[in-house]
């Protein structure tokens, strides 16, 4: 009997370990950049806002009756994820309506932005952006919400929602795996490991792990990134349209996020070596900086005129 008990304990221990490993490798939901990344982008953008725009945003957020997030610009940049997931385990209405708005699946093998954006369907007449159809990509939603934010005739409640979506979606656009797909849900179905990290999926590593390599304090990271942005970089990054920024993010994904992957193991797991990690952290630092500058561009343009 003692040997049988030991055998059972060994089987249970093996089964539990296997379960933990499988959970660790299971695809995670796509939360571009995680909270920290979105906070960093908003804080970088805040440094480049025109003073009048900074004041208007602070006033709009202070008057927000929605308590899904605190009412500072960094926290508000995480609101769209919170809103999307508020009823995910219930009716799922918010999730089903808005989850496609956070990315644009440009396929590596046949990149076509128009197709990835469902042909760019316009908003139906009389429909506000927050009630728009579920089949819409992040490129179109940024443009729709920015237009609402710029229009003083927009209902104040919708204008506030537009602000919070803009704060978030410009960040999403700059996460490379929110602008590219290899028939793997933007890396969510590629299992990866790396020294010093728990096993996970490729999308999660670009969302969160590489951002954590920059430090633990979003405000300090934003300060460091802002100090490293030259006037020439700021001017260059301020150019182009939202679609151009999407294709730039796609290029980072094609070249590095996917392009630097080694061959998977026989179990289908990709090992991320030091050279991959170093390149990814450099890319993340660059993309967070670009996103902060461009978020400020969008907000200054939308809110820089007469209220």
N, C-alpha and C positions, 0 to 999 in steps of 0.2 A: 504493500500500500504506500509506504513512503516514496518509493520510486515512481509510482503512478502519480502521486501528488506533485512531485518535482516535474514530471513530464507535462502535467497539465499547466503548472505554473510557467514552464518554458514556452508552451504553446500560447498561453494568454499573453506573455510578455512579448513574444514575437508578433502576435496579431496586433497588440496595442501599438508596438513600434511601427509596424507597417501602416496602420491607420494614421498615425501621426505624420508619417512621411508622405502619404498620399494627400492628406489635408494640406500639408505645406506646399505640395506641388499643384494643388487644384487651382484652376484659373480664378483670379480675383476680379471683382468689378473694376471697371475702368474709371479711376478717379485721377484725372490728369494732375500731376505734380503733388498730389496730396495737399493737405491744408498748408503745410510749410511753404511749398513752392508758390502757391497762389498768394499767400501773405507776402512773400519776398517780392513778387512781381508788383503787387499793389504799392508796397513801400518804396520800391524803386520809382514807380510812376509818380508817386506823391512828390518826390524831389524835383520832378520836371514839370509839374503842373503850374500854370499861370496862377498867381495869387488869388485872383477873383474866382477862378474855377475851383481851386482848393477850398475856398470858403463856401461856394455853392454846394459842393459835394458834401462837406461836413454838415451843412445845414439840412440838406435832404436826408442824410442818414440819421441825423439826430431826431428828426421828426418821424422816422419810420416806426409804425406800430407793430411791425412783425418782429418777433423775438427769436426767430430761428438762429440768428447770430447776433453778437454784439454789434453796435452801430458805428464802429470805426472802419476806416477804409480797408484795412488789412483783413479784418474779420468778415466784412461784407463781401470780399472777394471769394469767400468760400460758400456764400449763400446758395448759389445755383445747385451745388451738389446736395445740400441739405434739403432744398425744396424738392428736387427730383426724387429723393428717397424717403420723404415724410410718410408716404402711404404705400411704400413698395410691398410691404407684407400684408396690406389690406386690399383696397381697390386697385392700387397700382396706377391710378389715373395720371398722377404727375410723372411717374416714371415712364409710362407708355407714351405720353405726349412729348416729353422733353429729352429723353436720353440720347436720341440721335443728334440732337443739337450740339453736343459736346465734341464732336469729331467729324472728320471727313475721310472716308476710307478710299484713298487713292491707291490703286493696286500697283504693286511693284512691277509686275510683268507687263502691264498695259495701262500706264498712268493716264487718266482722263478725269480732270477736275469736274467737268460738266456732268459726266455720268455719276461721279461720286457724290455730286450735289443734287441728284435726282432731276437733272435738267433745269435747276434753278426756278422752281415754281414760284410765282409771285403770291404775296398774301392775298387772299380773297378780299374783295371790296368790303370795307367796313370792319375788317378783322384786325385786332391789335396783335402785335408781335407775340405776346405771351399766350394768346389763344390760337396761334398759327398751327398749321398742320404738322403732324408728327414727322413726316418725311421731309426733313430740311437739314442741311449740313451747317457746321459751325461758321463757315464763310458767310452764308446768306443770313444767318441769325445775327451775327455781329453787325452786318450792314443794316438790317431791319431795326435792331434795337438802337443803334447809333443814330439812325434817322429819327426815331421816336424821341430820343433824348435831346436831339437838337431842335425839335419842334416845340415851341412854347404852347402850342395849342393842344398838345398831347395831354390827356387826363393826368392829373398829378399822381394818382396811384399807379397808373401804367408807366409814367415817366420814371418813377422810383424803381419799379421792377426792371425797366430797361437799363437803368444805371447798374443795378446789381448783376444783371446778366452780362453786360459789357465788361464789368470788372472781372468777371470769371472767364468768359469765353475767349477773350483775347489771350489769356494765359493758356487755356486749353489748346488753342491753335498752335502754340509754340512748343508743345510737347511732341517730339517727332513721331511717336507712335500713336498720336491722335490725328496724324495727317498721312499715314501710310498703312498699308495692309499687305500681308503675304498669305492671304486666305487663312489667317490665324487670329482673327479678331484683334488686330493691332498688337500682336505679340502676346495676347492673353493665353493662347494655346501652345506657346513655346515654353517648355520647361527648362529652367536654367539653374546652375549652381555657380558659386564663386567662393573663394577662400575668405573666411570671416563673415559670411552671410548665411542666413537660412535659405534653403532651397525655395524657389518660387517660380514665377513666370516672368518673361522678358518685360512685359508691360509694367509690372509692379516695380521692377528694378529701375526703370526710367522714370516712373512716377515719384518714387520715394527714396530708394537706397542711394542713388547718386546725389540727390539733393542733400541727404544727411551727411554726405562726405564733405559738404561745404561748411558745416558747423551746426550748432544746436539752437542758435538764436536768430530767428528770421530778421529781426531789426538790424542786428550786427552784420549779417550776411548782406542785406540790402545796402547798408552803408559802404561795405567793402566793394560790392559790385558797382555802385554808383561812382565811387571814387576812381574806378578803373575804366570808366566810359569816357573816351576822348570826345572832343567837340566834333571831330571828323566822323567818328563812329555814330554819334547821335544824329548827325545830319544825314549820313548814308542810310541808317536804319529807319529814319522818318519818311523815306521815300517809298513809293509803290502803293499798291492797293492791297486789300485783305487777301485777295486771291494770290497775289505775288508772295505774300508772307506764308500762305499755305504751301505753295510749291517749294519755297525755301526750306520749310520744316520737313517736307517730303524728301528733299535732297539730303538732309542730315540723316534721316532714317535710312534711306537707300544706301548711303555711303558708309555709315558707321553702325547705327543701331542694328541693321540687318547685315550690312556688307562686311563687317568685321567678325561676324560669328564664325567660329570654327565648325567643323562637321559634328553633328550630334553623335552621341554614343549609340551603342546598339539598343539601348533602352529609350532612345529618342531624347536624351537630355543634353543640352548645350553647356559646356564649361566656359565660363567667362574668365579669361586669364588677366594678368596685370595690365597688359597693353590695352585690352578692351576696356577695362575699368578706367584707366587713365584717360583714354580718348572720350569715354562717355561722360566723365566728370567735367572735362573741358567743354564738351558740347552743351551740357546742362548749364554750366556757368554762362556760356554765350547766349543760349536760348532764354534764360531767365532775364538777362540784361536786355536783349532785344525786345522781349515781351514788355518789360517795364517801360522802355522808351516809347514803344508803339502804343501801349495803353494810354500813356500821357498824351500822345498825338491825337488819338481818337477822342479823348475826353476834352482836351483843349479846343478841338475843332467843334465838338458838339455843344459845349457849354460856355464857350468864350464870347459869344455874342450877347445881345440884350436878353434879359430873362423874360 
